Amino acid sequence: MAAHIEIVITCYIPSDGERTNFPLGIPFSFLLDGPTNIARLVQILFPQKIHQVGLIVLNGQIAEPTAEIKEGDRLEFYPPLEGG
């Protein structure tokens, strides 16, 4: 049996309200069933809104989707950035 991994997430993308429901812009604890990477976590959190995920920050650094998630990690999810 895989060990659970507890992480802290701050999300600036609204949850889909169906499978996931979390506070916008407020850090919350999230329990994973075992080791995973950011791409898989995005599929869990945003099953209907994957295209709305722009910037992902892992422990204060911009992260790649292939980055592995470890116990105690802090993740932030932002929508695509717009500017002019």
N, C-alpha and C positions, 0 to 999 in steps of 0.2 A: 504494500500500500504506500502510495506517494505521500510525502509530507506536505502539509499545507504551507502556503507562502502568503504572508500578510504584507500588503503594500499600501501606500497612501496615494490617492488620486485627487487631482484638482482638474475639473473639466469646465471648459468654456464653450462647449458644444452641448445643446440640449439633449437629454436622453430621449430614446424613442418612446418611452412611456409604456411600452408593451412588455418587453422582456427585461428591460433595465429601467430603473428610476433612481436618479441620484441628483444631488443639489448642484445647481449651476454656480461655479466659481468658489465653492466652499470645499476645502479638503475633507475627504472621507476615507475610511479604511475599507479595503477590499480584500477578500480572501480568495486565493487561487487554489485549485485542487492539487497543483504540483507545478513543476518547472514548465515555463512557456516563454514565448518571445512576445515582443510588442505587437507584431502583426496579428497574432492569435488573440491577444487581449483586445485589440481594436475590433475584431470580428465579434467578440463576446459583448463588448460595451455598445457597439454601434452597428448591429446587424443590418439595419435598413439605411444607415447614414454613413457608410464607410467613405464615400466621396466627400463628406463634409469635414473630414479630419485633414488638417493641413500640417501644422507644426506639432511635433511631439518632443517633449523635454523630459529627460531622465536624469534625476539627481542634479538638476541645474545645467545640463548640457543637451544640445540638440541631439536627438537619437535617431538611429536607423531602425526600420521595422524589424530587422533581423536580430536586434539586441536582445539578449537574454535578460529576464526579470529575476531579481534575487530578493530574498527576504529583506524587508525594510526599505526597499526602493521607493522613491517618490516620483510620480509621473504627472505631467501636465499635458493636457490635450487642448489645442487651439484650432479654430476653423482656419481655412486658407486666408492668408493675409492679402489685403487689397491696398492699393496705394496709387499715387499718381504723381 
